[in-house]
Every structure is written in structure tokens, then in C-alpha cells.
Amino acid sequence: MTELTPNAFIGWPKQPTDAELAAALGATKAIWDRLIAELAAEHAVDVRDWNCYSAKAGWSLRLKRGKRAIVYLAPCSGCFRAAFVLGDKAVEAARRGKLSKRLIQMLDQAERYPEGTAIRIEVRSPRDIAAIKKLAILKLEN
């Protein structure tokens, strides 16, 4: 498993401003904004909630439909990480679905917790949005 880029807001006492977020994300800020807008428009994932579970983890944006968390976006320097916690039904649906070999491999290597299987994707390119949206649909449907 490859090492992930650290969160850009580790140790920050308060939620990052939009300007601070843009400075950290750089060119990927447009991808961040596009992903959030598309998930809201296409799948009603329209509740946004910034969280910092610990100073060592940094800040992340939880995207929800209603009260249900769908994906967590963690800003990094020059990229961001999309994290999902998939239940057993979603994992099974993913294995039966049309996911890329890369996503299946990530799923096979993912950490498993009592609440589900955690999969994390670093987003550096607009091409990464398709994979995130597929995982969001799996989460929403299962």
C-alpha cells in the first residue's frame, strides 16, 4: 500500500477558510469544487460538514445526503483525498460491478473496520472524479 499525502491542515485550531483551502489545494481546487457540485446536483449529496477528529488527523469535509455520510474529502498539499467507508453490501456490489482493476485492487487492500471497509483515493486529476462518483453511488445504493 502506498503512502498517502498528509492532510494540509494538521494541527490547525479552526476550519480552513476558502482562501486557505485554495492555497493548499492549488490547481486541484477546481476539481474539489466540481466534485462537490456534481455529487450535490446528480445524487443529492448536498450536506457539507467540516470536522477535525484530532489535531494529528487534520480537517476534512464530510459530504452527506441527509444525515448519512457518503464521502470524506481531506485537503492535502496539491491534491485531496476522498475516503469512503463501505458496508458489506456495498463491497459485494463493488465486486460485482464495473469497477476498474485499480479500484478492485484498492478494495482488496483496504483496511477493514467494524463499521466497514475504508477506501481512500488521492485526487490529482479530473479523471479521478469518475471513480469517486462510482464509489459514492455504491455507497448510496447499499
N, CA, C and O of each residue as an XYZ file, in Angstrom:
568
protein
N       0.840     -1.173      0.000
C       0.000      0.000      0.000
C       0.889      1.241      0.000
O       1.852      1.321      0.762
N       0.563      2.204     -0.854
C       1.391      3.390     -0.963
C       1.068      4.389      0.144
O      -0.041      4.425      0.676
N       2.053      5.180      0.465
C       1.901      6.197      1.500
C       1.072      7.357      0.952
O       1.305      7.825     -0.162
N       0.111      7.810      1.736
C      -0.758      8.898      1.309
C      -0.159     10.248      1.685
O       0.547     10.370      2.686
N      -0.448     11.250      0.879
C      -0.018     12.613      1.157
C      -0.714     13.091      2.432
O      -1.920     12.892      2.579
N       0.016     13.715      3.353
C      -0.605     14.146      4.615
C      -1.628     15.273      4.411
O      -1.543     16.053      3.463
N      -2.569     15.327      5.309
C      -3.574     16.382      5.332
C      -2.862     17.729      5.466
O      -1.913     17.857      6.239
N      -3.318     18.721      4.720
C      -2.690     20.047      4.731
C      -3.006     20.843      5.997
O      -2.346     21.841      6.284
N      -4.015     20.402      6.755
C      -4.457     21.186      7.900
C      -4.291     20.453      9.223
O      -5.109     20.594     10.132
N      -3.229     19.673      9.318
C      -2.893     19.012     10.580
C      -2.477     20.084     11.584
O      -1.654     20.950     11.284
N      -3.060     20.010     12.781
C      -2.702     20.948     13.847
C      -3.396     22.299     13.775
O      -3.163     23.149     14.633
N      -4.230     22.516     12.789
C      -4.937     23.798     12.683
C      -6.043     23.849     13.731
O      -6.799     22.890     13.886
N      -6.139     24.965     14.451
C      -7.145     25.049     15.511
C      -8.571     25.284     15.005
O      -9.537     25.020     15.721
N      -8.700     25.780     13.774
C     -10.048     26.058     13.255
C     -10.166     25.607     11.798
O      -9.168     25.401     11.108
N     -11.400     25.463     11.360
C     -11.703     25.060      9.991
C     -11.010     25.998      9.003
O     -11.009     27.211      9.209
N     -10.426     25.459      7.940
C      -9.756     26.328      6.965
C     -10.765     27.211      6.232
O     -11.898     26.803      5.975
N     -10.335     28.418      5.906
C     -11.157     29.312      5.096
C     -11.071     28.848      3.636
O     -10.246     28.002      3.290
N     -11.923     29.406      2.802
C     -11.884     29.043      1.385
C     -10.551     29.457      0.766
O     -10.016     28.748     -0.086
N     -10.015     30.595      1.189
C      -8.722     31.052      0.669
C      -7.594     30.103      1.103
O      -6.713     29.781      0.306
N      -7.624     29.661      2.358
C      -6.604     28.719      2.846
C      -6.729     27.379      2.124
O      -5.728     26.751      1.780
N      -7.968     26.954      1.900
C      -8.206     25.709      1.163
C      -7.660     25.818     -0.255
O      -6.981     24.909     -0.733
N      -7.951     26.920     -0.924
C      -7.467     27.131     -2.295
C      -5.938     27.149     -2.341
O      -5.339     26.599     -3.266
N      -5.311     27.773     -1.355
C      -3.844     27.825     -1.312
C      -3.253     26.425     -1.151
O      -2.255     26.091     -1.790
N      -3.867     25.613     -0.302
C      -3.360     24.251     -0.082
C      -3.586     23.362     -1.303
O      -2.681     22.642     -1.728
N      -4.789     23.413     -1.863
C      -5.128     22.521     -2.974
C      -4.469     22.917     -4.284
O      -4.210     22.057     -5.125
N      -4.193     24.206     -4.475
C      -3.606     24.660     -5.729
C      -4.548     24.369     -6.890
O      -5.742     24.661     -6.816
N      -4.012     23.796     -7.959
C      -4.795     23.525     -9.166
C      -5.927     22.528     -8.932
O      -6.884     22.496     -9.705
N      -5.833     21.714     -7.878
C      -6.898     20.729     -7.639
C      -8.123     21.334     -6.956
O      -9.107     20.628     -6.740
N      -8.090     22.624     -6.610
C      -9.266     23.273     -6.020
C     -10.444     23.220     -6.987
O     -11.581     23.032     -6.556
N     -10.196     23.383     -8.284
C     -11.274     23.327     -9.277
C     -11.890     21.925     -9.312
O     -13.100     21.787     -9.493
N     -11.073     20.891     -9.142
C     -11.573     19.511     -9.127
C     -12.401     19.289     -7.859
O     -13.469     18.679     -7.916
N     -11.919     19.776     -6.728
C     -12.638     19.713     -5.442
C     -14.033     20.318     -5.600
O     -15.038     19.695     -5.260
N     -14.072     21.549     -6.127
C     -15.354     22.248     -6.296
C     -16.270     21.501     -7.270
O     -17.469     21.378     -7.022
N     -15.717     21.010     -8.362
C     -16.512     20.279     -9.353
C     -17.110     19.015     -8.747
O     -18.294     18.736     -8.939
N     -16.308     18.252     -8.020
C     -16.791     17.019     -7.403
C     -17.941     17.309     -6.434
O     -18.967     16.631     -6.469
N     -17.773     18.296     -5.587
C     -18.817     18.648     -4.622
C     -20.094     19.058     -5.353
O     -21.187     18.626     -4.986
N     -19.959     19.889     -6.384
C     -21.130     20.358     -7.135
C     -21.834     19.205     -7.851
O     -23.063     19.136     -7.845
N     -21.071     18.301     -8.464
C     -21.673     17.191     -9.196
C     -22.359     16.192     -8.268
O     -23.439     15.696     -8.589
N     -21.751     15.891     -7.126
C     -22.395     14.979     -6.177
C     -23.700     15.580     -5.656
O     -24.680     14.863     -5.451
N     -23.710     16.882     -5.445
C     -24.933     17.543     -4.981
C     -26.005     17.532     -6.073
O     -27.157     17.192     -5.803
N     -25.643     17.895     -7.283
C     -26.612     18.008     -8.372
C     -27.139     16.648     -8.835
O     -28.332     16.500     -9.103
N     -26.255     15.667     -8.927
C     -26.621     14.380     -9.510
C     -27.152     13.367     -8.494
O     -27.912     12.470     -8.859
N     -26.758     13.503     -7.213
C     -27.093     12.472     -6.237
C     -27.617     13.026     -4.905
O     -27.757     12.284     -3.933
N     -27.901     14.322     -4.865
C     -28.429     14.980     -3.654
C     -27.510     14.811     -2.441
O     -27.976     14.782     -1.302
N     -26.219     14.702     -2.692
C     -25.230     14.684     -1.605
C     -24.884     16.151     -1.371
O     -23.882     16.659     -1.873
N     -25.747     16.825     -0.588
C     -25.677     18.275     -0.524
C     -25.467     18.861      0.872
O     -25.552     20.075      1.057
N     -25.196     18.003      1.847
C     -24.901     18.489      3.198
C     -23.386     18.458      3.379
O     -22.742     17.433      3.157
N     -22.834     19.591      3.783
C     -21.375     19.712      3.973
C     -21.081     19.987      5.440
O     -21.717     20.830      6.074
N     -20.106     19.260      5.962
C     -19.809     19.359      7.388
C     -18.300     19.208      7.601
O     -17.751     18.120      7.431
N     -17.635     20.305      7.974
C     -16.209     20.247      8.276
C     -16.003     19.610      9.648
O     -16.743     19.893     10.590
N     -14.988     18.744      9.749
C     -14.662     18.087     11.015
C     -13.159     17.988     11.192
O     -12.398     17.921     10.227
N     -12.759     17.981     12.439
C     -11.380     17.685     12.796
C     -11.454     16.723     13.974
O     -11.690     17.134     15.110
N     -11.250     15.442     13.696
C     -11.377     14.424     14.741
C     -10.224     14.449     15.719
O     -10.377     14.092     16.888
N      -9.057     14.875     15.230
C      -7.906     15.065     16.109
C      -6.932     16.002     15.417
O      -6.902     16.082     14.189
N      -6.139     16.709     16.206
C      -5.160     17.635     15.636
C      -4.173     16.905     14.728
O      -3.661     17.487     13.772
N      -3.907     15.634     15.023
C      -2.963     14.841     14.219
C      -3.543     14.424     12.873
O      -2.794     14.155     11.934
N      -4.879     14.366     12.769
C      -5.526     13.947     11.526
C      -5.765     15.123     10.585
O      -5.746     14.949      9.366
N      -5.986     16.295     11.120
C      -6.294     17.457     10.297
C      -7.779     17.560      9.983
O      -8.582     16.748     10.444
N      -8.126     18.544      9.210
C      -9.513     18.837      8.869
C      -9.960     18.075      7.625
O      -9.176     17.843      6.705
N     -11.241     17.691      7.617
C     -11.826     17.059      6.429
C     -13.261     17.542      6.270
O     -13.910     17.958      7.230
N     -13.731     17.475      5.038
C     -15.094     17.868      4.721
C     -15.914     16.605      4.495
O     -15.637     15.819      3.589
N     -16.925     16.427      5.333
C     -17.808     15.270      5.205
C     -18.985     15.685      4.326
O     -19.660     16.676      4.606
N     -19.223     14.918      3.259
C     -20.360     15.164      2.383
C     -21.424     14.125      2.689
O     -21.148     12.926      2.729
N     -22.659     14.608      2.908
C     -23.730     13.720      3.331
C     -24.971     13.930      2.466
O     -25.179     14.995      1.885
N     -25.780     12.885      2.401
C     -27.140     13.024      1.893
C     -28.026     12.839      3.113
O     -28.092     11.756      3.694
N     -28.703     13.909      3.488
C     -29.450     13.887      4.742
C     -28.476     13.755      5.894
O     -27.548     14.552      6.034
N     -28.697     12.735      6.724
C     -27.806     12.504      7.869
C     -26.737     11.459      7.569
O     -25.875     11.195      8.408
N     -26.788     10.858      6.368
C     -25.883      9.761      6.041
C     -24.593     10.263      5.383
O     -24.632     10.901      4.332
N     -23.463      9.970      6.006
C     -22.161     10.340      5.447
C     -21.875      9.476      4.220
O     -22.016      8.254      4.262
N     -21.474     10.126      3.133
C     -21.187      9.414      1.898
C     -19.680      9.378      1.631
O     -19.121      8.312      1.377
N     -19.031     10.527      1.689
C     -17.591     10.594      1.402
C     -16.968     11.690      2.259
O     -17.610     12.689      2.585
N     -15.706     11.482      2.617
C     -14.926     12.448      3.367
C     -13.835     12.968      2.442
O     -13.112     12.176      1.837
N     -13.705     14.282      2.325
C     -12.663     14.891      1.500
C     -11.630     15.535      2.417
O     -11.956     16.405      3.224
N     -10.389     15.101      2.283
C      -9.305     15.626      3.107
C      -8.353     16.436      2.224
O      -7.728     15.878      1.322
N      -8.237     17.735      2.470
C      -7.331     18.550      1.668
C      -5.873     18.251      1.995
O      -5.487     18.134      3.158
N      -5.081     18.133      0.945
C      -3.645     17.910      1.090
C      -2.935     19.011      0.307
O      -3.590     19.886     -0.259
N      -1.641     18.978      0.269
C      -0.887     19.972     -0.486
C      -0.843     19.556     -1.949
O      -0.148     18.606     -2.310
N      -1.580     20.262     -2.783
C      -1.586     19.986     -4.219
C      -2.506     18.860     -4.651
O      -2.518     18.498     -5.827
N      -3.270     18.302     -3.736
C      -4.213     17.232     -4.064
C      -5.202     17.116     -2.920
O      -5.111     17.853     -1.938
N      -6.146     16.195     -3.042
C      -7.004     15.889     -1.909
C      -7.325     14.410     -1.917
O      -7.160     13.720     -2.923
N      -7.786     13.942     -0.771
C      -8.081     12.528     -0.594
C      -9.584     12.363     -0.398
O     -10.199     13.075      0.395
N     -10.164     11.422     -1.123
C     -11.570     11.060     -0.945
C     -11.582      9.727     -0.214
O     -10.950      8.767     -0.656
N     -12.297      9.663      0.897
C     -12.337      8.447      1.706
C     -13.781      7.979      1.875
O     -14.689      8.771      2.131
N     -13.961      6.677      1.725
C     -15.264      6.042      1.879
C     -15.161      4.951      2.926
O     -14.109      4.329      3.079
N     -16.245      4.714      3.645
C     -16.374      3.541      4.499
C     -17.560      2.769      3.931
O     -18.710      3.189      4.059
N     -17.261      1.638      3.303
C     -18.283      0.849      2.620
C     -18.700     -0.338      3.477
O     -17.861     -1.074      3.997
N     -20.000     -0.509      3.614
C     -20.532     -1.672      4.301
C     -20.371     -2.920      3.455
O     -19.973     -2.844      2.293
N     -20.682     -4.079      4.043
C     -20.513     -5.355      3.340
C     -21.300     -5.418      2.037
O     -20.793     -5.929      1.039
N     -22.529     -4.909      2.029
C     -23.348     -4.946      0.810
C     -22.721     -4.096     -0.292
O     -22.735     -4.489     -1.458
N     -22.179     -2.951      0.061
C     -21.530     -2.083     -0.925
C     -20.263     -2.734     -1.474
O     -19.977     -2.623     -2.666
N     -19.508     -3.407     -0.620
C     -18.287     -4.091     -1.065
C     -18.652     -5.214     -2.038
O     -18.007     -5.372     -3.074
N     -19.676     -5.987     -1.710
C     -20.112     -7.059     -2.612
C     -20.601     -6.496     -3.940
O     -20.293     -7.043     -4.999
N     -21.357     -5.413     -3.889
C     -21.838     -4.771     -5.117
C     -20.659     -4.248     -5.940
O     -20.685     -4.307     -7.170
N     -19.640     -3.744     -5.274
C     -18.451     -3.253     -5.970
C     -17.748     -4.388     -6.711
O     -17.288     -4.206     -7.838
N     -17.668     -5.547     -6.083
C     -17.003     -6.694     -6.717
C     -17.807     -7.205     -7.917
O     -17.227     -7.720     -8.873
N     -19.122     -7.069     -7.874
C     -19.969     -7.498     -8.997
C     -20.077     -6.429    -10.085
O     -20.400     -6.729    -11.234
N     -19.803     -5.174     -9.707
C     -19.995     -4.054    -10.623
C     -18.846     -3.877    -11.596
O     -17.930     -4.695    -11.689
N     -18.939     -2.787    -12.306
C     -17.935     -2.487    -13.320
C     -16.944     -1.457    -12.789
O     -16.936     -0.301    -13.211
N     -16.130     -1.893    -11.875
C     -15.078     -1.033    -11.356
C     -13.769     -1.372    -12.051
O     -13.572     -2.488    -12.532
N     -12.891     -0.400    -12.094
C     -11.581     -0.620    -12.712
C     -10.774     -1.618    -11.885
O     -11.046     -1.831    -10.704
N      -9.791     -2.215    -12.519
C      -8.892     -3.131    -11.806
C      -8.204     -2.411    -10.658
O      -7.980     -2.991     -9.596
N      -7.871     -1.145    -10.876
C      -7.217     -0.338     -9.830
C      -8.117     -0.218     -8.598
O      -7.652     -0.381     -7.470
N      -9.406      0.068     -8.813
C     -10.324      0.210     -7.674
C     -10.545     -1.125     -6.963
O     -10.611     -1.169     -5.735
N     -10.658     -2.199     -7.720
C     -10.817     -3.528     -7.102
C      -9.583     -3.862     -6.270
O      -9.700     -4.384     -5.161
N      -8.414     -3.564     -6.798
C      -7.177     -3.818     -6.054
C      -7.146     -2.977     -4.765
O      -6.749     -3.470     -3.709
N      -7.563     -1.716     -4.859
C      -7.605     -0.866     -3.669
C      -8.585     -1.427     -2.644
O      -8.325     -1.395     -1.442
N      -9.699     -1.935     -3.125
C     -10.700     -2.533     -2.247
C     -10.142     -3.783     -1.566
O     -10.362     -4.001     -0.375
N      -9.420     -4.598     -2.330
C      -8.818     -5.814     -1.775
C      -7.784     -5.491     -0.682
O      -7.624     -6.253      0.272
N      -7.096     -4.372     -0.828
C      -6.048     -3.987      0.112
C      -6.545     -3.064      1.224
O      -5.785     -2.705      2.123
N      -7.813     -2.685      1.160
C      -8.356     -1.702      2.099
C      -8.420     -2.241      3.525
O      -8.559     -3.442      3.754
N      -8.317     -1.324      4.465
C      -8.448     -1.674      5.877
C      -9.914     -1.939      6.185
O     -10.809     -1.259      5.682
N     -10.135     -2.943      7.023
C     -11.496     -3.282      7.420
C     -11.690     -2.932      8.892
O     -10.867     -3.261      9.746
N     -12.794     -2.262      9.155
C     -13.145     -1.824     10.499
C     -14.532     -2.367     10.822
O     -15.225     -2.829      9.916
N     -14.957     -2.327     12.072
C     -16.316     -2.794     12.405
C     -17.406     -2.064     11.613
O     -18.431     -2.655     11.274
N     -17.184     -0.787     11.321
C     -18.195     -0.019     10.589
C     -18.116     -0.192      9.074
O     -19.001      0.276      8.357
N     -17.071     -0.856      8.575
C     -16.976     -1.116      7.141
C     -15.554     -1.118      6.626
O     -14.592     -1.052      7.392
N     -15.443     -1.196      5.325
C     -14.157     -1.225      4.634
C     -13.804      0.188      4.193
O     -14.597      0.845      3.520
N     -12.626      0.656      4.566
C     -12.194      2.023      4.265
C     -11.358      2.046      2.995
O     -10.354      1.342      2.885
N     -11.776      2.853      2.052
C     -11.018      3.007      0.809
C     -10.712      4.490      0.622
O     -11.588      5.340      0.781
N      -9.458      4.789      0.280
C      -9.001      6.170      0.136
C      -8.359      6.354     -1.235
O      -7.547      5.539     -1.675
N      -8.739      7.438     -1.895
C      -8.216      7.737     -3.229
C      -7.647      9.148     -3.214
O      -8.326     10.091     -2.809
N      -6.402      9.292     -3.655
C      -5.839     10.633     -3.814
C      -6.287     11.180     -5.155
O      -6.169     10.519     -6.187
N      -6.800     12.396     -5.124
C      -7.320     13.040     -6.329
C      -6.333     14.097     -6.784
O      -6.040     15.055     -6.068
N      -5.826     13.898     -7.996
C      -4.862     14.820     -8.575
C      -5.273     15.294     -9.961
O      -4.686     16.225    -10.512
N      -6.296     14.638    -10.521
C      -6.690     14.902    -11.902
C      -8.209     14.812    -12.029
O      -8.851     14.095    -11.262
N      -8.784     15.529    -12.985
C     -10.233     15.405    -13.216
C     -10.650     13.961    -13.550
O     -11.803     13.588    -13.332
N      -9.737     13.165    -14.068
C     -10.042     11.755    -14.390
C     -10.426     10.965    -13.140
O     -11.142      9.969    -13.238
N      -9.960     11.397    -11.972
C     -10.245     10.686    -10.721
C     -11.697     10.836    -10.267
O     -12.177     10.042     -9.458
N     -12.394     11.839    -10.779
C     -13.773     12.082    -10.347
C     -14.679     10.899    -10.667
O     -15.543     10.560     -9.859
N     -14.509     10.270    -11.809
C     -15.376      9.148    -12.202
C     -15.329      8.023    -11.168
O     -16.370      7.475    -10.808
N     -14.143      7.677    -10.690
C     -14.004      6.604     -9.699
C     -14.694      6.990     -8.392
O     -15.351      6.158     -7.766
N     -14.549      8.226     -7.989
C     -15.165      8.674     -6.741
C     -16.682      8.644     -6.861
O     -17.377      8.240     -5.929
N     -17.187      9.068     -7.998
C     -18.641      9.054     -8.191
C     -19.176      7.626     -8.219
O     -20.268      7.376     -7.709
N     -18.436      6.684     -8.802
C     -18.863      5.278     -8.792
C     -18.944      4.749     -7.363
O     -19.903      4.066     -7.004
N     -17.947      5.063     -6.557
C     -17.963      4.616     -5.159
C     -19.087      5.299     -4.379
O     -19.712      4.676     -3.522
N     -19.343      6.564     -4.668
C     -20.437      7.268     -3.990
C     -21.776      6.618     -4.329
O     -22.628      6.466     -3.453
N     -21.968      6.236     -5.585
C     -23.215      5.567     -5.988
C     -23.350      4.223     -5.273
O     -24.433      3.878     -4.801
N     -22.259      3.465     -5.192
C     -22.286      2.204     -4.458
C     -22.703      2.426     -3.012
O     -23.526      1.685     -2.476
N     -22.135      3.441     -2.387
C     -22.460      3.755     -1.001
C     -23.929      4.146     -0.882
O     -24.622      3.702      0.033
N     -24.396      4.968     -1.795
C     -25.782      5.431     -1.755
C     -26.793      4.287     -1.972
O     -27.853      4.259     -1.346
N     -26.459      3.378     -2.839
C     -27.385      2.287     -3.198
C     -27.337      1.122     -2.228
O     -28.234      0.279     -2.241
N     -26.314      1.054     -1.387
C     -26.169     -0.077     -0.481
C     -26.014      0.399      0.939
O     -25.878     -0.416      1.852
